[in-house]
Amino acid sequence: MKRIRSLSLISIVLLVLAVTAALHAGPAYGTTVPPTSTPGGSETGGDGSGSEVSPELPAPDLPSSNAQGYTFDLKYANSADFEGLPREASVYELKREKPTQKDVQALATRLGVTGDVADRGDGTFEAEGNGKLFVSIDQTVYTSEADAGEGKLQSDEKAISQARDWLRKTTLLPPDLGDGEIQARLDDSERLIVLFGPVEPTDVLSGYPSITITVGASGEVLEAQIRWANIVRADVYQLMSADEAWQLVSSGQVFLDADLSGAKIDSGTNIKGRVTFSSVSIAYATAGPPGGSQYLEPVYAFEGRIRPDGDNHTYPVKAYVSALSNSGAPVG
């Protein structure tokens, strides 16, 4: 029963990690591809302007509301330094490859999954036996039958190293995988969850592209969720100024991600108070519909603290604004 409860807990945690990426999942393999020159245009040509990206990029996928249903009536202040922020940034196209039954069978063999691969239609494949494997163009999910083991959980560094080594041995390690971090330590179920993102671009807000590996106390890989893509660095775009972005923030025309769990405020409350932002940086968000052309686009990420009226405490808050000045006019 303990193992069943543990598996249920880790499934819930992985579901939470996957929510932000559910609509933007990527394939199992990929790498960051640098621009290539093409005749009659700038780098990464493809249309008349010499760009592989569409003439008009889709808007980044930023939430429009929070899960708690909060609305905000706030006063805004800024102490962030806008100096040193870039004036231009790259847009990245996310290209996925359709899996074949032959490829999935080879992967099952490497993972030690003994059952034959079944074609479930629509480009999805499954295999079961000494573990489970599911593969689609969107993701690869592997579940081991190994026991998590018992005892003290390993250090963060060792768990990250074991997760990366498992990806290498199974040939699932992308060449542009970034440094891993511990997403969760589940002492009760003897598991650590390791999260990897890409080397480039950094600070990707969504859970895609990403790889999540669950490592047991014994060092065994128990589960893996792989959402990846060929990350193609496409055109460079001019960014709106940070002052322009701040005007959108200060007028309330942005999504606020406020962690008010410690404030014990009822869902659906209209929150009045004051927000002070102390830093701003460039991050990346996915853009484009599932199954269509998808991109990673730059956004301004403001960070600060919110103080609700009548509360002596402050709480972390973030605001995100699309950073592109003109999504239809690359500069290089």
Steps between C-alpha positions, in 0.01 A plus 500: 500500500787739572628468143152561358457815707847616392424453134173688541681789666769526236237484224322796657822697525593428140151601391548836672835543330343417165202740521692797367627295208194294420398715209854547372667166530802417288659179368750270657815617329651827386770760501553870454583569136688820409382723214601412146552746217269490200513682168312823462442569866632512851586195704252211516325593176172342409266769377560817307646667806754222551334367815400149601244642739157614383454859376286569808592309812223380732470663840680326788291262705464699821215420740210743511377403847625327815384167635355664812280735299650808665447841346723794587449869572856608574736791513828434323854615572830410338854500634648272231800619302424495128862560401678208337189333361542386138341693214477192276445130558471179301180308437527120497291261295409165655508215250375154589565168332235230461604173664488172309419157639853385418653787695274438799578127498872579510444738791295238687784255462751749640272569795448132571127509422435147376157526337445559131425856398136553408393770255207683663436725202549872449876457535489354853666179614498294820692207642467321833705233674761558770387862487283717277581727207280752321626704205332766288619801306430700815672298769671184616391355834684208662403326826723241662389207714804540723452572869594844626717351773522612858720727700617859488457680171815586312643848461361728230826483307511119497136465396549747214813314391317165507211639296733644237700177485178300446405727209845448351492121534154478341606740220226742605744776599463807275832672425365835620354386833554760771593461863250301701330607820302322767131570450385308808634279780238246610644348815188300581510318166883491470510697175663807351371675189769646274406762240711587194447785256697610191835676500356757259285690555517521876213602727223316313177563689308200368565134570592445136764420392589309816596160635383373839672201659390333823787338691448260793700481819699214351598713199265315266309703237134432571325731254590733215295759313677639196365799309759627260542649154752613246545856628584703192638847561324706235480875446600778736221742593505847649358522851268766629671717759477405865326833558226400256467162669477672838213716373306182427581358842414817691168532317405146601505361144700189594463164667606510866638181652465565873583238762242583765483156657626642828238776502203261528287705260183338368482407134330756278594794724563842350836585657587862568847605602839606373762331284865599481710340227873484572644313201432430134657255256439335164344154514341279233148366454351261248286637219282334238226236502559132586561306182592815309809717474631570848766737628680625806461878517655758735290656774577751773484338843448748785548375857406666825280489809130558555349633823121454521310767689467416867794257492837581655676238290615505139489211255692420180343610173601485134366670189564399140480716186572404140833662418483515120468848356373377161436127463483535123832674440821316589817709501749229406 
